[in-house]
Amino acid sequence: MPDRSNHFACTGPKSEFQFPEALYAGPVQRQGLYRFELQGIDFSSLKARDSYVILKTTALKSGTLRHDIHYWLGKDTTQDEAGVAAIKTIELDAALGGRAVQYREVQGHETEKFLSYFKPCIMPQEGGVASGFKHVEAEEHKTRLYICKGKHVVHVTFARSSLNHEDVFILDTKSKIFQFNGSNSSIQERAKALEVVQYIKDTFHAGKCDIAAIEDGKLMADADTGEFWTFFGGFAPLPRKTASDDAKSVDNLPTRLLRVDKGQAVPVEADSLTRELLDTNKCYILDSGAEVYVWMGRHTFLDERKSASGAAEEIVRGPDRPKSHIIRVIEGFETVLFRSKFDSWPQSAAVAVSEDGRGKVAGQFLLFSVDVFVALLKRQGVNVKGLLKAAPAKEEEPKPHIDCTGNLQVWRVNGEGKTLLSANDQSKLYSGDCYIFQYSYSGEEKEEYLIGSWFGKQSVEEDRSSATKQASKLVESMKFLPAQAHIYEGNEPVLFFSIFQSLVIFKGGLSDGYKKYIAENELPDDTYTEDGIALFRVQGTGPENMQAIQLEPVASSLNSSYCYILHNDSLVFTWFGNLTTSDDQELVERQLDLIKPNMQTRPQKEGSESEQFWELLGEKCEYSGQKIARDAESDPHLFSCTFSKGGDLKVTEIYNFSQDDLMTEDIFIIDSHSEIFIWVGQQVDSQNKKNALTIGEKFLEHDFLLEKLSPKTPIYVVMEGSEPSFFTRFFSWDSAKSSPFACGPCRSYGSDHQTSGDLVLVRWPMRPIDHNGQEVENNKPKRRTPVLGGRSAPEKSQRSRSVSFSPDRARPRGRSPAFNALAANFENPNQRNLSTPPPTVRKIFPKSGSSSPDSSKIASRSTAISALTATFEPSRDSIIPRTIKVSLDSSKPKVETNSREKAMSSRIEALTIQEDVKEGEAEDEEGLTIYPYDRLQTNSEDPITDIDVTKRETYLSSEEFREKFGMSKDAFYKLPKWKQNKMKMTLHLF
């Protein structure tokens, strides 16, 4: 249960329950779950006999506050309590200004948004709080059976008939907790259930009980399985799960709109549902089956809203009616799902809450007005600042969230081919062409990569498809490690501009496809030439982010908020709008170095232009003075998605998301409005990995949040384990959860995969490699800080890149990382090249026994290394390339020595080296007594009693810990909690 929740418990007669007496004197923050408790009552868990009201307040990027009010009804709550909860929810909304969305939650059928407040799950307990309605007596622990359905943990009848092959079940007994994994249950469900098992153990057993995992189909294979089935009277085949009648009937219910008149719901006859059907002076009910919405007009009275809520309650309690959620929305604050039910809904600005409107509702507030509500909070010492009104949003320049001092390579696409641009030309793009760029930069612990495609506005479809295909192949050739970007001209994110820094976009194009297109359509070729008339708008925020965009050379292209460059073969004019600053004018001088260097310019101030300027630009006319608006980033939304073979995309929003919601078998999408991010788990099948960009395009096409997403919104594809900072900023990111100790299934924190056998990892401080497996030094020269001078600065003064070179040029070859890892153990430490740190060799699952190598092992190892080193040319120097050199033609061998090194690396990876790991080894904790493994086991015949039973593994010595777990202690504690528990269960330490 979150600490900061707003709880109103309906546990007494209606006349006794009032908000002022129920207020809990605790701090109220600007956002979060606000908690108000009845004095002397513990709300560590919800009770099945009670009803609750919970308020969730969130501060949005726009500066406003969003309120969500949920009233939760326990399965055994009385009708009186449920009615009080519904009424108090409406009154609380009125106190907050009438802008909250209100949800009716029924135990076992809660909304996903409500469940997201409870980590890892909501688990209501039997009984209730003593009140005027009832008296509760303490009960002893009872054996209970739960079913885990996503975030729903539902108490079901303790009987064999409740079990099935599709779900995961938890049997909670007095001394042991069993997790039964149905044979058809998913890895995600099993992982989630394990978190619930841990929660039950810590919450209801004080951490002192045994855990057992039961696999469906094992019959009586072990003692735990036999004990589990004993509780059900012995093993018997389980029935197949069938779709419930409720689920079928909900889908078959037609959507209908009803108007509430004097407490009665009257159908509204209409050919289609439109916004115009809703009258601001009335309340309506929209019945869509699974959800029943109550729409309350802005000018309705409190009694009318209560009557509409009662009418909705009557609808969901009807005979043969499936369970439905009741959601109440106020005019102007409708949810996306509500608006999506209508055939047409106009795009309009948010409705401001008028004081008159709030007074109209609050005047009927029988318990207290808004002022009294706030005064009572203050009197009890509650900080109410920001509860009803958020601070105004501050306008900030968007940040690139990436290291802008890395190395850039750019290719221009021409049909199925491409041309690598020189360092001087890679910041000059043509609107009729498509480009591929590769950017490498320093991450927190390793070199990171971004590979992207840029599509000019005038580019042809043939070049666009080729650019996407070639960029995807490059990402695939680097084992999907780089992030991939999909960017259209005119929709570039600040990240793109910051990477290129000084960017010029010319009209026209150079590709064969573009030339062919304009010839076939008899269009004029307006490709930029230095001696022609050209007009450029200069924009940006500084020397590290500035662009010059070529426009039509006409007066209507001017804008008072920008500076411009106008030239022909002999004249150069600079034009400064009246709304520009000295910083804007400074950018013009810098861009002239790229467009028309070494030519005298003629400055023109808006309103005092020379005749020569207008002769060159053409006839005067009206032009804009407003800055070009760009899509602002909004509050991020996370979606899990399913992409069928037929191309159908289905998404489910995950509320109050965190890093733990990213499951390795799935694909997720973050929508921040201005950009979308596709996160692909390691265990996603290869075909869906290749379809990631298509999934992003489908998401933009569907526009699930009804936010008018442009189909040209930037798309990023990010792989699990290689998340860049511009993605992780949306989370409270823990790199230990995404940085594996091994590659493949071993590192998957959402996977149930087990590893066995003698697997060896050679681990040294992470060093970047290119897609050919060549090691690359991380201390490459950085770009220089841009010089702040004007045109007097020398060419290319803004930065110094690592010079791009031809991919076909042979590179100096150094020793491979695998060879360095082996040979470093036998070199003289004083003579070792300091740029190659000594490796550490770790065996994940070593055999038991002494870890000290005997003479025979050393001899065999020396023999193996002698055989390997014999393949190297003794005269070759150990030279390591200093920059990333990646070619799109990765399938073409560069030099013969590359394949020889690859073969050598493969042979080294197959070796088994038994050596203790010193680096990163967790030392035995000081003052902690060490016990042998056999006495720490839960089933030990001679158990240790004076220990923390929730942390048995900490009492193992470092050597025995490594022997049992196959890793050091610090490595183990970096694993996700559920994976730690699973390993402990296997070793009978949990």
SESE-122374 format. One record per residue (C-alpha): x, y, z. Coordinates in steps of 0.2 Angstrom, whole numbers, plus 5000, padded with zeros to 4 digits. Layout:
XYZ...
***
This chain:
500050005000500850174995501250285010500450445002498650394998497050485001495950365010494150395016493450235024491550215024491450125040490050205049488250275047488050405034487750545047489350495056490450505041491050675036492750725028493250845042493250715056494150585044495550695039497250625044498550755049499950715037500950805023500050835007501250844992500950924975500750754967500550574973499250474982498550574996498050485012496750525024496350395038495050385051495950405068496650245075496350135060497750045051497550045032499049935028497749825018496049845011494649745019493349655010491949715021492349895019492250035005493650165002493950324993495650364986496250524978497750524966498450684960499750704947500650864941500650874922502050954911500751084907500751144925498951084929498550954941497550804936496450724950495850544949494650484963494250294965492950224977493350044980491949924986492449764995491449614990490649605007490349785009488549835013487349935002487450085014489350095013489350084995488150224993489050335005490750304995489850354979489150514986490750564995491750544979490550674970490750794985492650774985492650814967491650974970492851024983494351004971493451114958492450984948493850924937494250744943493850584934492950464946493050274945492050144954493049994958492349824963493449704972494149574959493649684945494749844947495349954933497149944928497450124933496850084951497949924952499450024946499450114963499849954973501549864971501649724968499749694969498149734978497749594990496149635000495949535017494349455024493449555037493249745040493549885051492449895067491150025065489350065068488849945054489849795061491049725074492549625068493449495078495249445075495449285065496849155064497749125048496749025035497348925020496849035005497049004986497349154974497349174956498649294947497949384932499149514927499049644942497449564948497649444963495949364966495449264981494549104974493748954981494948834989494648684978495448584964494048644952494748824954496448774946496748764927498248754915498148934909498449034925499649044940498949014957499649044974499148934989499549015005499548895020500148935038501948865036502248865017501748965001501548864985501648944968500748834955501248874937499948814924500748734909500048864898500449014909501649144902503349194909502749364913501349294924502549174933503749324936502349434943501749294954503449264962503349454967501649424975502349264984503749374991502449504996501349375005502849305014503449475020501749545024500849405032502149285038503449405044504649325032504649165041503949025030504448905016504148934997503848804984503648814965502448684958502548654939500948594931501148414924502548354936501248244945502148174961503948204955504548284971504048304990503348484987502248434973501548284983501248404998500348534987499148404980498848334998497948495002496748464987496448274992497748204980498148234962496748224948496748294930496248484929494848544918495148654903494848834906493348904895492949084892491749154904489949204900490249374907491749404895490749354880489249454884490249614887490949614870489149584863488349734871488049884860488650054864487150164869486850344875485650384889485050554896484650574915483050664918482450664936483550514941482850414926483950354911483150394895483850324878484450464866483950424848485350464836486150394820487850414826488750474842489350654841489950784854488450894849487250774858487850814875487050964884488051064896486551084908486250894909487050724914487150574902487650394904488650314890488550124891489850034881489749864890491449844900491350034905489850134910490250324909489350464918489550624909489150774920488850944911489851094918488251184923487351034932486951034951487650924964486050834966485850804947487650724947487150614962485550554953486550514937487750414948486350314956485550284938487250214932487250104948485550034944486149984926487649884931486649794944485349734931484949554929486249454919487349604918489249574917490349664929490749844922491749994928490850154932491850304927491250484930491950624919491650814920491350914904493050974897494050844907493450684897494650534896495350474880494350314881492750414883493050524868493550374857491750304859491050444849491150454830491750634830492450734844493150914840494850954845494651094858495651174872495451124890493951204899494451324912493651304929492551454932492351514949490451534945490351354940491251294956490151404967488651324959489151154964489951194981488451294986487551134988489051044997488150995013489750945023490951095019491451215006493151224998493651365010493151265025494051105018495651205016495551285033495251125041496751045033497851195039497151185056497751005057499551055051499350995033500351075020498951115007500051214995499751154978498351034982497051134972498151224960499751184952501151304949501251374931502251274919503951354915504451354897506151274895507151244880507151054875508650964879509550834868509850704882511450644873513250674873513550794858515450774857515450604848515850554831514750574816514650484799513350524785512950434769511850494755510650364748510550344729509350204725510050044732511750124735512450254746513950374746514950424762515050604764516650694769516750794785516450954776514950894767514050794781513150944788512450994771510850894767509650914752507750914754507650794739508750664746508750534760510250504772510950374784511950434799512950344812513350434828514550354841514750434858515250394876513950324887514050294906515050134905515350104886515250174869513450194863512850214845511350294836510950244818509650344809508750384793508350564788507050594774506950754765505250834761505550814742506350634743505550494732504850334740506150224732507550324741506550324758506350134757508150104753508750214767507650124780508149954773510049994773509950074791509049924798510349814790511749914798510849894815510649714813512449684808512949764825511849634834510449764837511549864849511350034842509750134844508850174828508050334823506750374809506650564806505750674793506250844788505250974797504950864812506750844818506950824837508250934846509350774848509550774829510050954827511250944842512150794834512350894818512651054827512851164811511651104798511151174781509651104771509651144753508151134741508151004727509150844727510650744719510050564719509550484703507750444709507450634713508150684695507050554687505450604697505550784692505950744674504450624672503350754680504050894670504450994686505751124687507451074695507651194710509251114717510351234725511751314716513051444723512751564709510851564709509551664720509351574737508551624753508951544770508051554786509251544801508651464817509351374833509751404851511651424849513251374840512951194845511151194838510951304823510151274806509951364789508451304779508251354761506551434757505651504741506551674737504951774740504451904752503151794760504451674766505151814778504651814797504951944810505551824822507051754812508551814803508851764784510251754772509851804754511151794740511451774721513151744712513851914717512851984732512551924750511152004761510851964779509052014785508652034804506852034809506252164822505952024835507651944834509051954847510851984846511051794849510051754833511051874823512651794829512051624821511851714804513751754804514151574808513051504795513851614782515451524784514551364777513451444764514451594757516151604765517451754761516051864754515652034760513852044767512552184766511552194783509652234781508552284796506752244794505852404789507352484781507852374767508752434752508052434734509352304729508752184742506952194736507452184718508352024722506951954733505452014723503852114726503452164744502052074753501352034770502251904780502151824798502951884814502551724824503851594828503651424820502851314834503551144836502650994845503051004864503450854874501950794884501850684899502450504893501250354891501950174891501050044881501349854879500949804862500549644852500849644833499949504824500649424808499249504799499849674803498549714817499249814832498449804849499049904863498749914882499250064892500250044908499850174921501150234934502450134925504250094930505750004924505049844931503649844919504749814904504749634901506049544891504849444880503849594875503849754865503349924873503050094866503350264875502350404868502850584873501850664859503350744851504350574849503950394851505150254857504950074853505849964867506149784861506549644874507949524871506849374870505749454857505749344841506949404827505449444815504649564827506349644831506449684812504649744813504949874826504950024815503349954807502549944824503050124827502250184811500650084815500550164832500650334824499350284812498050234825498450384837497750284852497750444863496850544850498150674851498350714833499950624831500850674815501350514804503050594803503350604822505150544825505250354830506650274840506950094842507950044858508549864862508449794880510249804888510749954876509550084882510250264879510050414891508750494879507650344883508050304901507550484906505750424907506150304921507050304938508250194929509350064938510750014926511049854936509349784930509849814912511649774912511849594911513349484917513049374902512249394885510749304879509449214890510549224905510349414907508549414904507749474920506049434913506549254907506349094916507749014907509048914917510848894912511848734915513548664911515248744911514948914904516449034905516349224904517949324901517449494908518549654908518149834909516849864895517749914879516749964863516849854848516349884830515149774820516649664814517149624832518649744832519049834848518950024848519750134861518550244871519750394873519550454855519650644853518150744857517350884847517951054852516851174861516151294848517051454846516051604851516751724838515951784822516551754804518351784809518451614816519251494804518351364794517751214804518051314820516451254828517151084832518350954827517750784822518650614820518850624801517750494791518650384779518250264766517550094772518650004760520250064767521149934777521349974796522849934807522549774816522849744834522649604846520849544848520049564865519949374868521849354865522149504877521049424890522049264890523849334887523649464900523749324914525549274908526249444904527349544916526249664924527549794924527749784905525849764901525049894889524050004901522750034888522249854890521749814908522049644915520449534913519449444926518849264921517249204929516449034928514649044930514348874936515948804942516148624948516248604967517948584975519448684977519648824965521548824965522248764948523448614949524948594939524148484926522748624923524148754921525048644909523548614898523048794898524848844893524748714879523048794873523748964873525348914864524348834851523248994849524649124849525549024836524249084823524749264826526149354816527549394828528049554819526349634820526149784832524749794845523849944838522049974842520950084831520450254839518850284830517350184825517550134807515850054801515450014783513649974777514449834767514749734782514549574773516049604762517649554770518949684773520549594775521049414778521649444796519849484802519149314799520749234807520449334822518649284823519049104822520349134836519049224847517849084845519148954850519549054865517749074870517548884870518948864883518548834901519748924913519548884931520149034941519549134956518849304952519549444963518849594955517049634960517149494973515949524988516849515004516149425019515149555029516049605044515349545061514249415052514549235057514849115043513848955043513948805031512648785017511948625024511448705040510648865031509448765020507648775025507548585025509148565036509148425049510248535060509648715056510348875062509048975072509849135077509849215059508849325048507849195039507449315024509349325020510049155023511249175008512149315017512849195030513749095017515649115014516149204998516849034992515348934995514249074989515049064972515048874972513148874975512549024965513949034952514249214954514949334967513849414981513849584973513349514956511949424964511249574973511149664957509949544950508049584950507249534967506149394959507649314951508649314967507149234975507049104962508849054963508649044982507148934981508148814970509448804983508248794998508748955005507049045003
***
